[in-house]
């Protein structure tokens, strides 16, 4: 039987996909209606349920070519950007992107060809990353809010593209700075600190060679980018129990699950969380080990949403 939007009766729908959390599956299929934009879920007739689609991604951008007066810190106006023979500014563009769905072993990536790099044409790879962002419910990046997403938005609008469907974000750089006093908050430091797969070593010349259209160096850039995403997933999973404002997966799934990882298996603790008006029993997630989770019912059995306890 074909799914129908319960709000507008449209059959023009898009599946949000199936994701597994902590090895547990559910039995609902999530859809987004293209007509009225409503999100809803219906039984699939199998013991599986959609969980929110969580995308981890990273981009690499090209250098800008500018005229400067010296080598030290200085303000460089946009009029100093070098122009090519057609009068186009030799500004930055996207060299490559890499991404993966949470818990999926497949690394997705795309990179400009030598001809595209020389022409500073990233339109093809922008379309491929746009499709992934459009599917995602939650997007994770390291400095993603300030750099990757804003850079992509700039390239999208410059190429006459519409914004992708709305998604929530988790920026692991923001989490690390807010919750911890590490020596450094760079991803390569965090992977070393936690003894996780480390970033590949590289040098400035790699970007110069890629912009010149060197195929071998472009292949190195693609591998460097893919490796970054692998490390990003490990850093995210390590930090996740400490993320206080993580997008609530229970709200997206419309189920009583861990708000950080979507796991249904929660252990009740002896602790109680008090607000100015009520008290709530506290649970610990068996999946991601998020330490304190408020149950959806307070002491007076008033319906609320399960979410991480402020700490």
Secondary structure as UniProt FT lines:
FT   TURN            6..8
FT   STRAND          13..15
FT   TURN            22..23
FT   STRAND          28..33
FT   TURN            34..36
FT   STRAND          39..43
FT   STRAND          54..61
FT   HELIX           78..80
FT   TURN            85..86
FT   STRAND          94..101
FT   TURN            102..103
FT   STRAND          108..111
FT   HELIX           114..118
FT   TURN            119..120
FT   HELIX           123..135
FT   STRAND          138..141
FT   HELIX           144..148
FT   HELIX           149..158
FT   TURN            159..160
FT   STRAND          168..171
FT   HELIX           172..179
FT   HELIX           187..193
FT   TURN            194..195
FT   HELIX           204..211
FT   TURN            212..213
FT   HELIX           215..239
FT   HELIX           240..242
FT   TURN            244..245
FT   HELIX           249..253
FT   TURN            259..261
FT   STRAND          266..274
FT   STRAND          279..285
FT   TURN            286..288
FT   STRAND          293..294
FT   TURN            299..300
//
